[in-house]
Amino acid sequence: MAEKLKSVKAEVFKVINHDRWLRLEDGRFARFVLPGYEATNVKCWVDNKGNIEEVTYEDNYGKLYSINQRDSEKHYTKTNFENKHLFTPGGKEVATRLEELPPLKEGFIRLKHRCMSESVGMILNAGLVFNRGVAKVNVGGACYTDITAMASYYENSDEFWNSMKKDDFACFDNSRYADTQVIMDMPIEEFEFLESYGRFVHGRVDNKYIVGVVRNYNGSNKDLVMPEAEVEKAREQSEHNEEINVDANDIKLMRSVMAWRRRNR
């Protein structure tokens, strides 16, 4: 098992061309190369000896990037989150390994959105925006009429875990080659409502429903493979984990907002 890395916050205190000089909160300094982007929420990931293994940061659009310190001249946009602690803006930590996922609660449906890892920061901040025209968020997103244009859904644990053994993704775009999956558990009632009316109201799966950010195993990306026995082992551990409680959105309020918008179109 890979060593769990520790996060140390840092700030950019000097920029020389593409070089960023960092001041770590523990008093150390580090340098990395970045091709022209603004860098916020900078963190250095260190091993148990304090050696910097990686630097992660966000750009102005909330996209998350990573630079491997062993080859600091190369710019990486793919991040392995398995050694990281990830949180939603509300402070809830989300799973970064399959075995850390919570069990699927009764009355909830599980969603799986495949993406490249640099999009995770934006999704953690804004949720999965499938219709930005009504989502009313100042970030990117899509203009689809329903959630399932961007995510697969699973009504029970068997369906979800079978998809982790051999991905069931079938779509016209290239998301099947993505390196990351964002896992969301949301109430079935809200899912069904947004499937029918999400183009009129709300337009997103809120970030409070995110339960995991995991590797996109056993899909078309041949670099990400997990043996079936390991998937089963992860499932067994997951189903013994504690359930996550979340305050569901008010469907009645959504209906009233939708009715108001229709009247005032």
ZADO-1210 file (C-alpha; in nm, 4 decimals, padded with zeros to 6 digits):
<atoms>
<atom x="00.0000" y="00.0000" z="00.0000" code="MET" pos="1"/>
<atom x="00.1293" y="00.3454" z="-00.0895" code="ALA" pos="2"/>
<atom x="00.2522" y="00.5671" z="00.1887" code="GLU" pos="3"/>
<atom x="-00.0065" y="00.8173" z="00.3126" code="LYS" pos="4"/>
<atom x="00.1272" y="01.1622" z="00.2293" code="LEU" pos="5"/>
<atom x="00.0802" y="01.4629" z="00.4562" code="LYS" pos="6"/>
<atom x="-00.0494" y="01.7955" z="00.3298" code="SER" pos="7"/>
<atom x="00.1451" y="02.1130" z="00.4110" code="VAL" pos="8"/>
<atom x="-00.0084" y="02.4437" z="00.3013" code="LYS" pos="9"/>
<atom x="00.2064" y="02.6879" z="00.1078" code="ALA" pos="10"/>
<atom x="00.1840" y="03.0339" z="-00.0444" code="GLU" pos="11"/>
<atom x="00.3326" y="03.1771" z="-00.3622" code="VAL" pos="12"/>
<atom x="00.5577" y="03.4629" z="-00.2531" code="PHE" pos="13"/>
<atom x="00.7611" y="03.5211" z="-00.5721" code="LYS" pos="14"/>
<atom x="00.7060" y="03.4638" z="-00.9460" code="VAL" pos="15"/>
<atom x="00.9956" y="03.4737" z="-01.1921" code="ILE" pos="16"/>
<atom x="00.8802" y="03.3952" z="-01.5467" code="ASN" pos="17"/>
<atom x="00.7197" y="03.0503" z="-01.5044" code="HIS" pos="18"/>
<atom x="00.8929" y="02.9754" z="-01.1735" code="ASP" pos="19"/>
<atom x="00.6820" y="02.9888" z="-00.8576" code="ARG" pos="20"/>
<atom x="00.8675" y="03.0159" z="-00.5286" code="TRP" pos="21"/>
<atom x="00.6665" y="02.8768" z="-00.2398" code="LEU" pos="22"/>
<atom x="00.6843" y="02.9484" z="00.1301" code="ARG" pos="23"/>
<atom x="00.5579" y="02.6442" z="00.3237" code="LEU" pos="24"/>
<atom x="00.3754" y="02.6914" z="00.6531" code="GLU" pos="25"/>
<atom x="00.6550" y="02.4983" z="00.8253" code="ASP" pos="26"/>
<atom x="00.9050" y="02.7660" z="00.7161" code="GLY" pos="27"/>
<atom x="01.0658" y="02.5848" z="00.4231" code="ARG" pos="28"/>
<atom x="01.0880" y="02.7100" z="00.0654" code="PHE" pos="29"/>
<atom x="01.0271" y="02.5254" z="-00.2610" code="ALA" pos="30"/>
<atom x="01.0272" y="02.6066" z="-00.6314" code="ARG" pos="31"/>
<atom x="00.8147" y="02.4676" z="-00.9120" code="PHE" pos="32"/>
<atom x="00.7462" y="02.5461" z="-01.2769" code="VAL" pos="33"/>
<atom x="00.3989" y="02.6395" z="-01.3955" code="LEU" pos="34"/>
<atom x="00.3056" y="02.7440" z="-01.7529" code="PRO" pos="35"/>
<atom x="00.1413" y="03.0775" z="-01.6875" code="GLY" pos="36"/>
<atom x="-00.1613" y="02.9883" z="-01.4711" code="TYR" pos="37"/>
<atom x="-00.2633" y="03.1522" z="-01.1477" code="GLU" pos="38"/>
<atom x="-00.2140" y="02.9192" z="-00.8522" code="ALA" pos="39"/>
<atom x="-00.4375" y="02.9170" z="-00.5438" code="THR" pos="40"/>
<atom x="-00.4963" y="02.6710" z="-00.2613" code="ASN" pos="41"/>
<atom x="-00.1394" y="02.5480" z="-00.2967" code="VAL" pos="42"/>
<atom x="-00.0414" y="02.2383" z="-00.0982" code="LYS" pos="43"/>
<atom x="00.2813" y="02.0436" z="-00.0763" code="CYS" pos="44"/>
<atom x="00.2449" y="01.6699" z="-00.0131" code="TRP" pos="45"/>
<atom x="00.5305" y="01.5299" z="00.1954" code="VAL" pos="46"/>
<atom x="00.6335" y="01.1805" z="00.3016" code="ASP" pos="47"/>
<atom x="00.7045" y="01.0744" z="00.6585" code="ASN" pos="48"/>
<atom x="01.0556" y="01.2187" z="00.6304" code="LYS" pos="49"/>
<atom x="00.9260" y="01.5580" z="00.5197" code="GLY" pos="50"/>
<atom x="01.0371" y="01.5214" z="00.1574" code="ASN" pos="51"/>
<atom x="00.8090" y="01.6976" z="-00.0904" code="ILE" pos="52"/>
<atom x="00.6633" y="01.4422" z="-00.3305" code="GLU" pos="53"/>
<atom x="00.4049" y="01.6541" z="-00.5074" code="GLU" pos="54"/>
<atom x="00.2499" y="02.0006" z="-00.5282" code="VAL" pos="55"/>
<atom x="-00.1207" y="02.0499" z="-00.5934" code="THR" pos="56"/>
<atom x="-00.2956" y="02.3762" z="-00.6704" code="TYR" pos="57"/>
<atom x="-00.6091" y="02.5243" z="-00.8283" code="GLU" pos="58"/>
<atom x="-00.6462" y="02.7751" z="-01.1079" code="ASP" pos="59"/>
<atom x="-00.8991" y="03.0591" z="-01.1200" code="ASN" pos="60"/>
<atom x="-01.1674" y="02.8228" z="-01.2510" code="TYR" pos="61"/>
<atom x="-01.1332" y="02.5751" z="-00.9658" code="GLY" pos="62"/>
<atom x="-00.9523" y="02.3129" z="-01.1723" code="LYS" pos="63"/>
<atom x="-00.7091" y="02.1039" z="-00.9696" code="LEU" pos="64"/>
<atom x="-00.3567" y="02.0429" z="-01.0976" code="TYR" pos="65"/>
<atom x="-00.0561" y="01.8489" z="-00.9766" code="SER" pos="66"/>
<atom x="00.3194" y="01.8682" z="-01.0258" code="ILE" pos="67"/>
<atom x="00.5529" y="01.5815" z="-00.9432" code="ASN" pos="68"/>
<atom x="00.8555" y="01.7241" z="-00.7646" code="GLN" pos="69"/>
<atom x="01.0827" y="01.4490" z="-00.8949" code="ARG" pos="70"/>
<atom x="01.0536" y="01.6038" z="-01.2397" code="ASP" pos="71"/>
<atom x="00.9585" y="01.9638" z="-01.1743" code="SER" pos="72"/>
<atom x="01.0197" y="02.0729" z="-01.5334" code="GLU" pos="73"/>
<atom x="00.7228" y="01.8633" z="-01.6496" code="LYS" pos="74"/>
<atom x="00.3678" y="01.9926" z="-01.6002" code="HIS" pos="75"/>
<atom x="00.1198" y="01.7261" z="-01.4898" code="TYR" pos="76"/>
<atom x="-00.2575" y="01.7647" z="-01.5104" code="THR" pos="77"/>
<atom x="-00.3429" y="01.4166" z="-01.3837" code="LYS" pos="78"/>
<atom x="-00.3558" y="01.3637" z="-01.0083" code="THR" pos="79"/>
<atom x="-00.3770" y="01.0393" z="-00.8146" code="ASN" pos="80"/>
<atom x="-00.6005" y="01.1251" z="-00.5199" code="PHE" pos="81"/>
<atom x="-00.5478" y="00.7983" z="-00.3336" code="GLU" pos="82"/>
<atom x="-00.2891" y="00.9509" z="-00.0972" code="ASN" pos="83"/>
<atom x="-00.4829" y="01.2713" z="-00.0414" code="LYS" pos="84"/>
<atom x="-00.7474" y="01.4072" z="00.1935" code="HIS" pos="85"/>
<atom x="-01.0248" y="01.5683" z="-00.0121" code="LEU" pos="86"/>
<atom x="-01.3004" y="01.7837" z="00.1333" code="PHE" pos="87"/>
<atom x="-01.6117" y="01.9580" z="00.0045" code="THR" pos="88"/>
<atom x="-01.6387" y="02.3315" z="00.0860" code="PRO" pos="89"/>
<atom x="-01.8682" y="02.2331" z="00.3740" code="GLY" pos="90"/>
<atom x="-01.5823" y="02.0422" z="00.5359" code="GLY" pos="91"/>
<atom x="-01.6999" y="01.6864" z="00.4629" code="LYS" pos="92"/>
<atom x="-01.4158" y="01.4502" z="00.3761" code="GLU" pos="93"/>
<atom x="-01.4811" y="01.2267" z="00.0761" code="VAL" pos="94"/>
<atom x="-01.3381" y="00.8820" z="00.0102" code="ALA" pos="95"/>
<atom x="-01.0376" y="00.8541" z="-00.2202" code="THR" pos="96"/>
<atom x="-01.0165" y="00.4727" z="-00.2209" code="ARG" pos="97"/>
<atom x="-01.2856" y="00.2225" z="-00.3155" code="LEU" pos="98"/>
<atom x="-01.2777" y="00.0553" z="00.0250" code="GLU" pos="99"/>
<atom x="-01.3435" y="00.3916" z="00.1932" code="GLU" pos="100"/>
<atom x="-01.6770" y="00.4465" z="00.0142" code="LEU" pos="101"/>
<atom x="-01.9838" y="00.4405" z="00.2394" code="PRO" pos="102"/>
<atom x="-02.2572" y="00.1814" z="00.1816" code="PRO" pos="103"/>
<atom x="-02.5437" y="00.2926" z="-00.0417" code="LEU" pos="104"/>
<atom x="-02.8306" y="00.3980" z="00.1843" code="LYS" pos="105"/>
<atom x="-03.1872" y="00.2838" z="00.1352" code="GLU" pos="106"/>
<atom x="-03.3835" y="00.5435" z="-00.0596" code="GLY" pos="107"/>
<atom x="-03.0688" y="00.6738" z="-00.2331" code="PHE" pos="108"/>
<atom x="-02.9256" y="00.6214" z="-00.5788" code="ILE" pos="109"/>
<atom x="-02.5545" y="00.6116" z="-00.6641" code="ARG" pos="110"/>
<atom x="-02.4148" y="00.8211" z="-00.9492" code="LEU" pos="111"/>
<atom x="-02.0787" y="00.7891" z="-01.1202" code="LYS" pos="112"/>
<atom x="-01.9310" y="01.0776" z="-01.3214" code="HIS" pos="113"/>
<atom x="-01.6126" y="01.0037" z="-01.5152" code="ARG" pos="114"/>
<atom x="-01.3724" y="01.2920" z="-01.5678" code="CYS" pos="115"/>
<atom x="-01.0088" y="01.3924" z="-01.5867" code="MET" pos="116"/>
<atom x="-00.8592" y="01.4630" z="-01.2463" code="SER" pos="117"/>
<atom x="-00.8055" y="01.8342" z="-01.3145" code="GLU" pos="118"/>
<atom x="-01.1861" y="01.8807" z="-01.3091" code="SER" pos="119"/>
<atom x="-01.2274" y="01.7461" z="-00.9547" code="VAL" pos="120"/>
<atom x="-01.1643" y="02.0792" z="-00.7798" code="GLY" pos="121"/>
<atom x="-01.4432" y="02.2470" z="-00.9734" code="MET" pos="122"/>
<atom x="-01.6887" y="01.9624" z="-00.9027" code="ILE" pos="123"/>
<atom x="-01.6044" y="01.9581" z="-00.5316" code="LEU" pos="124"/>
<atom x="-01.6762" y="02.3315" z="-00.5185" code="ASN" pos="125"/>
<atom x="-01.9853" y="02.3560" z="-00.7390" code="ALA" pos="126"/>
<atom x="-02.1266" y="02.0046" z="-00.7641" code="GLY" pos="127"/>
<atom x="-02.1943" y="01.8266" z="-01.0924" code="LEU" pos="128"/>
<atom x="-02.3421" y="02.1019" z="-01.3112" code="VAL" pos="129"/>
<atom x="-02.5389" y="01.9344" z="-01.5898" code="PHE" pos="130"/>
<atom x="-02.7403" y="02.2447" z="-01.6904" code="ASN" pos="131"/>
<atom x="-02.5501" y="02.5646" z="-01.6224" code="ARG" pos="132"/>
<atom x="-02.8338" y="02.7729" z="-01.7663" code="GLY" pos="133"/>
<atom x="-03.0418" y="02.7165" z="-01.4527" code="VAL" pos="134"/>
<atom x="-02.7741" y="02.6101" z="-01.2033" code="ALA" pos="135"/>
<atom x="-02.6864" y="02.9742" z="-01.1347" code="LYS" pos="136"/>
<atom x="-02.3202" y="02.9033" z="-01.0539" code="VAL" pos="137"/>
<atom x="-02.0224" y="03.1001" z="-01.1825" code="ASN" pos="138"/>
<atom x="-01.8287" y="02.7979" z="-01.3099" code="VAL" pos="139"/>
<atom x="-01.8204" y="02.5779" z="-01.6130" code="GLY" pos="140"/>
<atom x="-02.0581" y="02.2942" z="-01.6712" code="GLY" pos="141"/>
<atom x="-02.2749" y="02.1431" z="-01.9390" code="ALA" pos="142"/>
<atom x="-02.6093" y="02.2292" z="-02.0965" code="CYS" pos="143"/>
<atom x="-02.7854" y="01.8925" z="-02.0810" code="TYR" pos="144"/>
<atom x="-03.1468" y="01.8332" z="-01.9839" code="THR" pos="145"/>
<atom x="-03.0794" y="01.5631" z="-01.7255" code="ASP" pos="146"/>
<atom x="-02.8168" y="01.4126" z="-01.4948" code="ILE" pos="147"/>
<atom x="-02.7683" y="01.0893" z="-01.6894" code="THR" pos="148"/>
<atom x="-02.6157" y="01.2788" z="-01.9789" code="ALA" pos="149"/>
<atom x="-02.3126" y="01.3187" z="-01.7502" code="MET" pos="150"/>
<atom x="-02.3321" y="01.0285" z="-01.5064" code="ALA" pos="151"/>
<atom x="-02.4271" y="00.6620" z="-01.4860" code="SER" pos="152"/>
<atom x="-02.6737" y="00.5683" z="-01.2128" code="TYR" pos="153"/>
<atom x="-02.7032" y="00.2561" z="-00.9986" code="TYR" pos="154"/>
<atom x="-03.0104" y="00.1619" z="-00.7981" code="GLU" pos="155"/>
<atom x="-02.8336" y="-00.0916" z="-00.5774" code="ASN" pos="156"/>
<atom x="-02.4869" y="-00.1968" z="-00.4610" code="SER" pos="157"/>
<atom x="-02.4668" y="-00.4983" z="-00.6935" code="ASP" pos="158"/>
<atom x="-02.5030" y="-00.2783" z="-01.0007" code="GLU" pos="159"/>
<atom x="-02.2405" y="-00.0312" z="-00.8807" code="PHE" pos="160"/>
<atom x="-01.9773" y="-00.2854" z="-00.7788" code="TRP" pos="161"/>
<atom x="-02.0264" y="-00.4867" z="-01.0983" code="ASN" pos="162"/>
<atom x="-01.9515" y="-00.1667" z="-01.2885" code="SER" pos="163"/>
<atom x="-01.6237" y="-00.1362" z="-01.0977" code="MET" pos="164"/>
<atom x="-01.5193" y="-00.4847" z="-01.2141" code="LYS" pos="165"/>
<atom x="-01.5966" y="-00.4016" z="-01.5772" code="LYS" pos="166"/>
<atom x="-01.7105" y="-00.0523" z="-01.6554" code="ASP" pos="167"/>
<atom x="-02.0534" y="-00.0398" z="-01.8198" code="ASP" pos="168"/>
<atom x="-02.0016" y="00.3052" z="-01.9704" code="PHE" pos="169"/>
<atom x="-02.1442" y="00.3435" z="-02.3193" code="ALA" pos="170"/>
<atom x="-02.1525" y="00.6955" z="-02.4599" code="CYS" pos="171"/>
<atom x="-02.0560" y="00.8902" z="-02.7675" code="PHE" pos="172"/>
<atom x="-01.7767" y="01.0888" z="-02.6047" code="ASP" pos="173"/>
<atom x="-01.4349" y="00.9909" z="-02.4693" code="ASN" pos="174"/>
<atom x="-01.5103" y="01.0099" z="-02.0956" code="SER" pos="175"/>
<atom x="-01.4612" y="00.6353" z="-02.0748" code="ARG" pos="176"/>
<atom x="-01.0875" y="00.7047" z="-02.0987" code="TYR" pos="177"/>
<atom x="-01.0975" y="00.9372" z="-01.7964" code="ALA" pos="178"/>
<atom x="-00.8660" y="00.8719" z="-01.5027" code="ASP" pos="179"/>
<atom x="-01.1084" y="00.9620" z="-01.2230" code="THR" pos="180"/>
<atom x="-01.4631" y="00.8891" z="-01.1048" code="GLN" pos="181"/>
<atom x="-01.6669" y="01.1212" z="-00.8847" code="VAL" pos="182"/>
<atom x="-01.9162" y="00.9139" z="-00.6836" code="ILE" pos="183"/>
<atom x="-02.2377" y="01.0759" z="-00.5578" code="MET" pos="184"/>
<atom x="-02.5232" y="00.9347" z="-00.3474" code="ASP" pos="185"/>
<atom x="-02.8450" y="01.1349" z="-00.3718" code="MET" pos="186"/>
<atom x="-03.2079" y="01.0691" z="-00.2740" code="PRO" pos="187"/>
<atom x="-03.4008" y="00.8801" z="-00.5415" code="ILE" pos="188"/>
<atom x="-03.6864" y="01.1309" z="-00.5205" code="GLU" pos="189"/>
<atom x="-03.4560" y="01.4220" z="-00.6009" code="GLU" pos="190"/>
<atom x="-03.2827" y="01.2271" z="-00.8785" code="PHE" pos="191"/>
<atom x="-03.6151" y="01.1454" z="-01.0461" code="GLU" pos="192"/>
<atom x="-03.7301" y="01.5062" z="-01.0147" code="PHE" pos="193"/>
<atom x="-03.4140" y="01.6475" z="-01.1734" code="LEU" pos="194"/>
<atom x="-03.4218" y="01.3867" z="-01.4488" code="GLU" pos="195"/>
<atom x="-03.7613" y="01.5270" z="-01.5493" code="SER" pos="196"/>
<atom x="-03.7247" y="01.8954" z="-01.4627" code="TYR" pos="197"/>
<atom x="-03.3546" y="01.9693" z="-01.4180" code="GLY" pos="198"/>
<atom x="-03.3533" y="02.1764" z="-01.7376" code="ARG" pos="199"/>
<atom x="-03.5950" y="02.4177" z="-01.5667" code="PHE" pos="200"/>
<atom x="-03.4648" y="02.4298" z="-01.2091" code="VAL" pos="201"/>
<atom x="-03.1487" y="02.3626" z="-01.0043" code="HIS" pos="202"/>
<atom x="-02.9470" y="02.2036" z="-01.2884" code="GLY" pos="203"/>
<atom x="-02.6872" y="02.0288" z="-01.0747" code="ARG" pos="204"/>
<atom x="-02.6126" y="01.7504" z="-00.8290" code="VAL" pos="205"/>
<atom x="-02.5040" y="01.9395" z="-00.5169" code="ASP" pos="206"/>
<atom x="-02.1546" y="01.8819" z="-00.3802" code="ASN" pos="207"/>
<atom x="-02.2991" y="01.7654" z="-00.0471" code="LYS" pos="208"/>
<atom x="-02.3949" y="01.4402" z="-00.2234" code="TYR" pos="209"/>
<atom x="-02.0339" y="01.3615" z="-00.3226" code="ILE" pos="210"/>
<atom x="-01.9100" y="01.0585" z="-00.1285" code="VAL" pos="211"/>
<atom x="-01.5944" y="00.9665" z="-00.3199" code="GLY" pos="212"/>
<atom x="-01.3293" y="01.0599" z="-00.5751" code="VAL" pos="213"/>
<atom x="-01.1679" y="00.7360" z="-00.6924" code="VAL" pos="214"/>
<atom x="-00.9638" y="00.6018" z="-00.9819" code="ARG" pos="215"/>
<atom x="-01.1516" y="00.5028" z="-01.2984" code="ASN" pos="216"/>
<atom x="-01.0661" y="00.1352" z="-01.2759" code="TYR" pos="217"/>
<atom x="-01.1421" y="-00.1322" z="-01.5366" code="ASN" pos="218"/>
<atom x="-01.2797" y="00.0945" z="-01.8066" code="GLY" pos="219"/>
<atom x="-01.1292" y="00.1773" z="-02.1447" code="SER" pos="220"/>
<atom x="-00.8298" y="00.3433" z="-01.9782" code="ASN" pos="221"/>
<atom x="-00.5958" y="00.0431" z="-01.9814" code="LYS" pos="222"/>
<atom x="-00.3524" y="00.2103" z="-01.7404" code="ASP" pos="223"/>
<atom x="-00.6090" y="00.1796" z="-01.4578" code="LEU" pos="224"/>
<atom x="-00.6781" y="-00.1836" z="-01.3779" code="VAL" pos="225"/>
<atom x="-00.7851" y="-00.3438" z="-01.0512" code="MET" pos="226"/>
<atom x="-00.8233" y="-00.7237" z="-01.0271" code="PRO" pos="227"/>
<atom x="-01.1768" y="-00.8466" z="-00.9607" code="GLU" pos="228"/>
<atom x="-01.0694" y="-01.0012" z="-00.6294" code="ALA" pos="229"/>
<atom x="-00.9484" y="-00.6605" z="-00.5059" code="GLU" pos="230"/>
<atom x="-01.2753" y="-00.4988" z="-00.6115" code="VAL" pos="231"/>
<atom x="-01.4649" y="-00.7609" z="-00.4093" code="GLU" pos="232"/>
<atom x="-01.2409" y="-00.6982" z="-00.1108" code="LYS" pos="233"/>
<atom x="-01.3037" y="-00.3241" z="-00.1385" code="ALA" pos="234"/>
<atom x="-01.6783" y="-00.3864" z="-00.1572" code="ARG" pos="235"/>
<atom x="-01.6724" y="-00.5994" z="00.1575" code="GLU" pos="236"/>
<atom x="-01.4922" y="-00.3249" z="00.3484" code="GLN" pos="237"/>
<atom x="-01.7178" y="-00.0528" z="00.2067" code="SER" pos="238"/>
<atom x="-02.0369" y="-00.2253" z="00.3129" code="GLU" pos="239"/>
<atom x="-01.9101" y="-00.2343" z="00.6724" code="HIS" pos="240"/>
<atom x="-01.8361" y="00.1392" z="00.6745" code="ASN" pos="241"/>
<atom x="-02.0556" y="00.3936" z="00.8474" code="GLU" pos="242"/>
<atom x="-02.3446" y="00.5413" z="00.6509" code="GLU" pos="243"/>
<atom x="-02.3250" y="00.9109" z="00.5683" code="ILE" pos="244"/>
<atom x="-02.6136" y="01.1352" z="00.6684" code="ASN" pos="245"/>
<atom x="-02.6995" y="01.4352" z="00.4540" code="VAL" pos="246"/>
<atom x="-02.9791" y="01.6922" z="00.4591" code="ASP" pos="247"/>
<atom x="-03.1708" y="01.6334" z="00.1365" code="ALA" pos="248"/>
<atom x="-03.2956" y="01.9245" z="-00.0719" code="ASN" pos="249"/>
<atom x="-03.6590" y="02.0326" z="-00.0461" code="ASP" pos="250"/>
<atom x="-03.8385" y="01.9006" z="-00.3554" code="ILE" pos="251"/>
<atom x="-04.1483" y="02.1086" z="-00.2783" code="LYS" pos="252"/>
<atom x="-03.9359" y="02.4223" z="-00.2849" code="LEU" pos="253"/>
<atom x="-03.7829" y="02.3171" z="-00.6169" code="MET" pos="254"/>
<atom x="-04.1299" y="02.2655" z="-00.7605" code="ARG" pos="255"/>
<atom x="-04.2381" y="02.6112" z="-00.6468" code="SER" pos="256"/>
<atom x="-03.9277" y="02.7709" z="-00.8023" code="VAL" pos="257"/>
<atom x="-03.9941" y="02.5848" z="-01.1258" code="MET" pos="258"/>
<atom x="-04.3570" y="02.7004" z="-01.1318" code="ALA" pos="259"/>
<atom x="-04.2490" y="03.0607" z="-01.0697" code="TRP" pos="260"/>
<atom x="-03.9955" y="03.0509" z="-01.3531" code="ARG" pos="261"/>
<atom x="-04.2514" y="02.9073" z="-01.5923" code="ARG" pos="262"/>
<atom x="-04.4970" y="03.1843" z="-01.5095" code="ARG" pos="263"/>
<atom x="-04.2349" y="03.4509" z="-01.5661" code="ASN" pos="264"/>
<atom x="-04.0788" y="03.3225" z="-01.8862" code="ARG" pos="265"/>
</atoms>
